[in-house]
Amino acid sequence: MKLLSVNAGSSTLKFRMYEMPEEKVIVKGAFDRIGIEGSNYSLKFDDKKIEREVPLKDHNDAVKILLEQLVENKIVNSLEEIEAVGHRVVHGGSKYAESVEITDDVIKEIENLSDLAPLHNPAALKGIKAFKNNVPKAKMVACFDTAFHQTMAEEAFLYPVPYEWYSKYGVRKYGFHGMSHKFISEKLNEMLGKKANLIICHIGSGASISAVAKGKCIDTTMGFTPNAGIMMGTRSGDIDYSMINYLMKKGLSLETIDTKLNKESGLQGIIGMSDLRDIDEAFEKKEEKAVLGVNMYTNRISEYIVKYYLKLQGKVDAICFTAGVGENDDIVRAEVLKKLAPLGIKLDEKVNKETLIRKGKEGIITKKSSSIPVYVLGTDEELMIARDTFKIVA
């Protein structure tokens, strides 16, 4: 079965086509600057790469060109070969605890949830509608980034605020990066031969940690929005909300504060840069701001790991680092694990330095005598979308 795994943004559309159940990537690519001057696309398949600038007024234009290119380059003989399309949808609220086939009711629900993800859900709907228009016979599946975390108990997802804020307005912890946390959880379950107790650290520019008990999420760091939890590349993570009112009295607008907390805080706010390659270089030179920022960053990651260690009652089968930083930054991993030494975690420094997903190496970076094995594994959200989609339509 040929199916597409799609991630639509407000001005982008990224995709992979898989042959399932073999999980073979047939073609992948992206459409950028949709609705903006200088729009373009790229496709990679076999040993070929196609890159072109084309006017793209909307997502429908992008999908039309994508499908034309699939036929023109004989990737498919006809569009009827595409039996399903899986769509990443950021917010499924508390309604969806798993991926679902898209019906008119599901589309309405995604629209209703757009207030909770105003930048993401409307973009996903554009992608869904464009594919429905152009491959009407293909089954459509919504894969929600919040779904994996919906197994949290009420005591974990509620905030200590008036209960009617939850019942009336849906204010609660939702969690994000769910497709990644699910992928790693399933991968480790297979490796360990059981439904394991895990602490999964998805550390990229955006970052979240989850506690997983026997295959089910019991807590996660991101909350009502992706700005909660640990310090990130440009996001603040947890803060004292009272500073917002204080800063507004000092003359800053709510819009300015919101922008600062999402796009100019975290590592960017403290060090003045958010790319960990540059930060690592400055950290190794012992530049004051870099040392401060990395210490703050790794403190917060290690503190949440300890919190989740306690939540899992000390019965942790594995800790895993994944996503861009987690997969490829041995300095951040080492600094986090040094702080976890009181738990009996023992880093193998040589193996840690050698274990880089970008160089094709994953595995355990702790010594055999470590109380908990710490893994570095590559995540694959697109493949998780493809698996969920295949499971539903097959």
C-alpha positions as CSV (number, residue, x, y, z in Angstrom):
1,M,0.0,0.0,0.0
2,K,1.2,3.5,-0.9
3,L,0.4,6.2,1.6
4,L,1.5,9.8,2.3
5,S,2.6,11.1,5.6
6,V,1.9,14.9,5.7
7,N,2.8,17.8,7.9
8,A,1.2,21.0,6.8
9,G,2.3,24.3,8.3
10,S,0.8,27.8,7.7
11,S,3.2,28.3,4.7
12,T,4.7,24.9,4.3
13,L,3.8,21.3,3.4
14,K,6.3,18.5,4.2
15,F,5.6,14.9,3.1
16,R,6.9,11.4,2.7
17,M,5.4,8.6,0.6
18,Y,5.8,5.1,2.1
19,E,5.3,1.6,0.7
20,M,3.5,-0.1,3.6
21,P,3.8,-2.4,5.5
22,E,7.5,-2.5,4.4
23,E,7.9,1.1,5.7
24,K,10.0,1.9,2.6
25,V,10.3,5.6,1.8
26,I,9.5,6.1,-1.9
27,V,9.8,9.8,-2.1
28,K,10.0,12.8,0.3
29,G,10.0,16.5,-0.1
30,A,8.7,19.9,1.0
31,F,6.8,22.9,-0.4
32,D,7.9,26.2,1.2
33,R,6.7,29.8,1.3
34,I,3.2,28.8,0.2
35,G,1.2,32.0,-0.3
36,I,4.4,34.1,-0.2
37,E,6.7,35.4,-2.9
38,G,9.5,33.0,-3.7
39,S,7.5,29.8,-3.1
40,N,9.3,26.6,-4.1
41,Y,9.4,22.9,-3.7
42,S,11.9,20.0,-3.6
43,L,11.5,16.3,-4.2
44,K,13.9,13.5,-3.4
45,F,13.5,9.9,-4.8
46,D,15.9,7.2,-5.9
47,D,19.1,9.2,-6.6
48,K,17.3,12.2,-8.0
49,K,16.5,15.6,-6.5
50,I,14.1,18.1,-8.1
51,E,14.1,21.7,-6.9
52,R,11.9,24.4,-8.5
53,E,10.5,27.8,-7.8
54,V,6.8,28.0,-8.6
55,P,4.0,30.3,-7.7
56,L,1.9,28.6,-4.9
57,K,-1.0,30.7,-3.9
58,D,-2.3,28.1,-1.4
59,H,-2.0,24.5,-0.2
60,N,-4.2,23.3,-2.9
61,D,-1.7,24.5,-5.5
62,A,1.1,22.7,-3.6
63,V,-0.9,19.4,-3.5
64,K,-1.8,19.6,-7.2
65,I,1.9,20.0,-8.1
66,L,3.0,17.2,-5.8
67,L,0.5,14.8,-7.3
68,E,1.4,15.9,-10.9
69,Q,5.1,15.2,-10.0
70,L,4.4,11.8,-8.6
71,V,2.7,10.8,-11.9
72,E,5.2,12.6,-14.2
73,N,8.2,11.0,-12.5
74,K,6.5,7.6,-12.6
75,I,6.6,7.3,-8.8
76,V,3.0,6.2,-9.2
77,N,1.2,5.2,-12.4
78,S,-2.0,6.8,-11.3
79,L,-3.3,8.7,-8.2
80,E,-5.5,5.8,-7.4
81,E,-2.4,4.0,-6.1
82,I,-2.4,6.4,-3.2
83,E,-4.7,4.7,-0.8
84,A,-4.3,6.8,2.3
85,V,-2.9,10.2,3.6
86,G,-2.0,10.6,7.3
87,H,-2.0,14.2,8.5
88,R,-0.1,15.5,11.5
89,V,-2.6,17.6,13.6
90,V,-1.1,19.4,16.6
91,H,-4.1,19.6,18.8
92,G,-6.8,17.0,19.4
93,G,-7.8,18.3,22.8
94,S,-9.1,15.8,25.3
95,K,-11.4,14.1,22.8
96,Y,-8.8,12.2,20.8
97,A,-6.5,9.7,22.6
98,E,-5.4,8.0,19.3
99,S,-5.3,8.7,15.6
100,V,-8.6,8.5,13.7
101,E,-10.0,8.4,10.2
102,I,-11.1,11.8,9.2
103,T,-14.8,12.4,8.8
104,D,-16.8,15.6,8.5
105,D,-17.3,15.4,12.3
106,V,-13.6,15.1,12.9
107,I,-12.9,18.1,10.6
108,K,-15.5,20.2,12.7
109,E,-13.8,19.1,15.9
110,I,-10.3,20.1,14.6
111,E,-11.8,23.5,13.6
112,N,-13.4,23.8,17.1
113,L,-10.0,23.1,18.7
114,S,-8.3,25.8,16.6
115,D,-8.5,28.3,19.5
116,L,-6.1,26.0,21.4
117,A,-3.6,25.8,18.4
118,P,-4.3,28.9,16.3
119,L,-1.1,28.6,14.3
120,H,-1.3,24.8,13.7
121,N,-4.8,23.4,13.4
122,P,-6.0,25.8,10.7
123,A,-2.8,24.9,8.7
124,A,-3.5,21.1,9.1
125,L,-7.0,21.7,7.9
126,K,-5.7,23.4,4.8
127,G,-3.6,20.3,4.1
128,I,-6.5,17.9,4.8
129,K,-8.9,19.8,2.5
130,A,-6.4,20.0,-0.3
131,F,-5.8,16.3,-0.3
132,K,-9.5,15.5,-0.1
133,N,-10.0,17.7,-3.1
134,N,-7.3,16.1,-5.2
135,V,-7.3,12.4,-4.1
136,P,-10.9,12.0,-3.0
137,K,-10.7,8.1,-3.0
138,A,-7.8,8.0,-0.5
139,K,-8.7,7.6,3.1
140,M,-7.6,10.5,5.3
141,V,-6.3,10.0,8.9
142,A,-5.6,12.6,11.6
143,C,-2.6,11.9,13.8
144,F,-2.7,14.1,16.9
145,D,0.4,15.4,18.6
146,T,-1.6,15.5,21.9
147,A,-3.1,12.0,21.7
148,F,-0.3,10.0,23.3
149,H,-0.5,12.1,26.5
150,Q,-4.3,11.7,27.0
151,T,-3.6,8.7,29.2
152,M,-2.6,11.1,32.0
153,A,-4.8,11.0,35.1
154,E,-6.8,14.0,36.1
155,E,-4.4,14.7,39.0
156,A,-1.6,15.0,36.4
157,F,-3.3,17.1,33.7
158,L,-5.3,19.5,35.9
159,Y,-3.9,22.9,37.0
160,P,-4.6,24.1,40.5
161,V,-6.9,26.8,39.2
162,P,-10.7,27.1,39.4
163,Y,-12.1,23.8,38.2
164,E,-14.6,25.6,35.9
165,W,-11.6,26.9,33.8
166,Y,-11.2,23.2,32.8
167,S,-14.9,22.2,32.5
168,K,-15.9,25.5,30.8
169,Y,-12.8,26.5,28.8
170,G,-10.7,23.4,28.5
171,V,-7.8,24.8,30.5
172,R,-5.6,21.8,31.3
173,K,-2.2,20.2,30.4
174,Y,-2.4,18.6,27.0
175,G,1.2,17.8,26.2
176,F,2.8,17.9,22.7
177,H,5.4,16.0,20.6
178,G,3.2,13.0,21.1
179,M,4.1,11.3,17.8
180,S,7.7,11.3,18.8
181,H,7.1,10.1,22.4
182,K,4.9,7.3,21.0
183,F,7.5,6.3,18.4
184,I,10.3,6.1,21.0
185,S,8.1,4.3,23.5
186,E,7.1,1.6,21.0
187,K,10.8,1.3,19.8
188,L,12.0,0.8,23.4
189,N,9.2,-1.6,24.2
190,E,10.3,-3.7,21.3
191,M,14.0,-3.5,22.2
192,L,13.3,-4.4,25.9
193,G,10.8,-7.0,25.1
194,K,8.1,-5.6,27.4
195,K,5.9,-2.5,28.0
196,A,8.5,-0.5,29.8
197,N,8.7,2.3,32.3
198,L,10.5,5.1,30.5
199,I,11.6,8.7,30.8
200,I,11.7,10.1,27.2
201,C,13.6,13.3,26.6
202,H,12.6,14.8,23.2
203,I,15.2,17.6,23.2
204,G,15.2,19.8,20.1
205,S,14.7,23.5,19.7
206,G,11.3,22.8,21.2
207,A,11.7,20.2,24.0
208,S,9.5,18.0,26.2
209,I,10.0,15.1,28.6
210,S,7.5,12.4,29.3
211,A,7.1,9.7,32.0
212,V,5.7,6.5,30.5
213,A,4.5,3.6,32.7
214,K,4.1,0.3,31.0
215,G,3.7,1.9,27.6
216,K,1.3,4.7,28.7
217,C,2.1,8.3,29.3
218,I,1.4,9.4,32.9
219,D,3.0,12.9,32.8
220,T,4.7,15.3,30.4
221,T,6.4,18.7,30.6
222,M,4.6,20.7,28.0
223,G,1.2,21.9,29.2
224,F,-1.7,23.9,27.9
225,T,0.7,25.2,25.3
226,P,4.1,24.1,24.1
227,N,5.7,26.9,26.1
228,A,5.5,25.1,29.4
229,G,8.0,22.7,31.0
230,I,11.8,22.8,30.5
231,M,13.8,25.7,29.1
232,M,14.1,25.4,25.3
233,G,15.9,27.0,22.3
234,T,13.7,30.2,22.2
235,R,10.9,29.3,24.7
236,S,11.0,30.1,28.4
237,G,9.5,27.0,29.8
238,D,7.9,27.3,33.3
239,I,7.8,30.8,34.7
240,D,6.0,32.7,37.5
241,Y,3.0,34.1,35.6
242,S,2.9,37.2,37.8
243,M,5.8,38.7,35.9
244,I,3.5,39.2,32.9
245,N,1.3,41.6,34.8
246,Y,4.4,43.3,36.3
247,L,5.9,43.8,32.8
248,M,2.6,45.1,31.4
249,K,2.6,47.8,34.2
250,K,6.2,48.7,33.0
251,G,4.8,49.4,29.6
252,L,5.2,46.1,27.6
253,S,2.2,45.0,25.7
254,L,0.8,41.4,26.2
255,E,1.6,40.7,22.5
256,T,5.2,41.8,23.0
257,I,5.6,39.7,26.2
258,D,4.1,36.6,24.5
259,T,6.5,37.0,21.6
260,K,9.4,37.4,23.9
261,L,8.5,34.3,25.9
262,N,8.0,32.1,22.8
263,K,10.7,33.4,20.4
264,E,13.3,35.3,22.4
265,S,13.7,33.4,25.7
266,G,15.2,30.1,26.7
267,L,18.8,29.7,25.4
268,Q,18.3,32.6,23.1
269,G,17.3,34.9,25.9
270,I,20.2,34.0,28.2
271,I,23.1,33.4,25.8
272,G,21.9,35.4,22.7
273,M,21.8,32.3,20.5
274,S,19.8,29.2,20.3
275,D,21.8,26.9,17.9
276,L,23.5,24.3,20.1
277,R,26.5,23.9,17.8
278,D,27.4,27.6,18.4
279,I,26.5,27.3,22.1
280,D,28.7,24.2,22.6
281,E,31.6,25.9,21.1
282,A,31.2,28.9,23.4
283,F,30.6,26.5,26.4
284,E,33.9,24.7,25.7
285,K,35.7,28.0,25.6
286,K,34.0,28.7,29.0
287,E,32.3,31.9,27.8
288,E,30.3,33.2,30.8
289,K,26.9,33.4,29.2
290,A,27.2,30.1,27.5
291,V,28.2,28.3,30.7
292,L,25.3,30.0,32.5
293,G,22.8,29.1,29.8
294,V,23.9,25.5,29.5
295,N,23.8,25.0,33.3
296,M,20.3,26.5,33.4
297,Y,19.2,24.3,30.5
298,T,20.6,21.0,31.8
299,N,19.5,21.7,35.4
300,R,15.9,21.9,34.2
301,I,16.2,18.8,32.1
302,S,17.7,16.8,35.0
303,E,15.2,18.2,37.5
304,Y,12.3,16.9,35.5
305,I,14.0,13.5,35.0
306,V,14.3,13.2,38.8
307,K,10.7,14.2,39.2
308,Y,9.6,11.5,36.8
309,Y,11.9,9.0,38.4
310,L,10.0,9.5,41.6
311,K,6.7,9.4,39.8
312,L,7.6,6.0,38.4
313,Q,8.6,5.0,42.0
314,G,12.2,4.5,41.1
315,K,11.3,1.7,38.7
316,V,12.7,3.0,35.4
317,D,13.7,0.6,32.7
318,A,15.4,3.2,30.5
319,I,15.9,6.9,29.9
320,C,16.1,8.0,26.3
321,F,17.4,11.1,24.6
322,T,15.9,11.9,21.1
323,A,15.2,14.7,18.7
324,G,17.9,17.1,17.3
325,V,19.8,18.0,20.4
326,G,19.1,14.7,22.3
327,E,20.3,12.7,19.3
328,N,23.4,14.7,18.4
329,D,24.7,16.8,21.3
330,D,27.0,14.8,23.5
331,I,27.9,17.9,25.6
332,V,24.3,18.5,26.7
333,R,23.7,14.8,27.4
334,A,26.9,14.6,29.4
335,E,26.0,17.7,31.5
336,V,22.5,16.3,32.2
337,L,23.8,12.9,33.2
338,K,26.5,14.3,35.5
339,K,23.7,15.9,37.5
340,L,21.9,12.6,37.7
341,A,24.9,10.8,39.3
342,P,23.1,10.6,42.7
343,L,20.6,8.2,41.1
344,G,23.5,5.9,40.3
345,I,23.6,6.8,36.6
346,K,27.1,6.3,35.2
347,L,27.9,7.9,31.8
348,D,30.4,6.2,29.5
349,E,32.0,9.4,28.2
350,K,33.8,7.8,25.2
351,V,30.6,6.0,24.0
352,N,28.6,9.2,24.5
353,K,30.9,11.2,22.3
354,E,30.7,8.5,19.6
355,T,26.9,8.1,19.7
356,L,25.5,10.6,17.2
357,I,22.4,9.8,15.1
358,R,23.6,12.1,12.3
359,K,26.5,9.7,11.9
360,G,24.3,6.7,12.0
361,K,25.0,5.5,15.5
362,E,22.5,5.0,18.3
363,G,22.5,2.9,21.5
364,I,23.3,3.0,25.2
365,I,25.7,5.7,26.4
366,T,26.0,4.5,30.1
367,K,28.2,2.0,31.7
368,K,27.0,-1.5,32.4
369,S,27.2,-0.7,36.2
370,S,24.7,2.2,35.7
371,S,21.5,1.9,37.7
372,I,19.5,2.9,34.7
373,P,20.5,2.5,31.0
374,V,20.4,5.7,29.1
375,Y,19.7,5.4,25.3
376,V,20.2,7.7,22.4
377,L,17.6,6.8,19.7
378,G,16.5,8.5,16.5
379,T,12.9,9.5,16.4
380,D,10.7,9.4,13.3
381,E,7.4,11.2,13.6
382,E,6.6,10.8,9.9
383,L,7.0,7.0,10.2
384,M,4.8,7.0,13.3
385,I,2.1,8.9,11.3
386,A,2.5,6.3,8.5
387,R,2.2,3.4,10.9
388,D,-0.9,4.8,12.6
389,T,-2.5,5.5,9.2
390,F,-1.7,2.0,7.9
391,K,-3.1,0.5,11.0
392,I,-6.4,2.3,10.6
393,V,-6.9,1.9,6.9
394,A,-5.7,-1.7,6.6
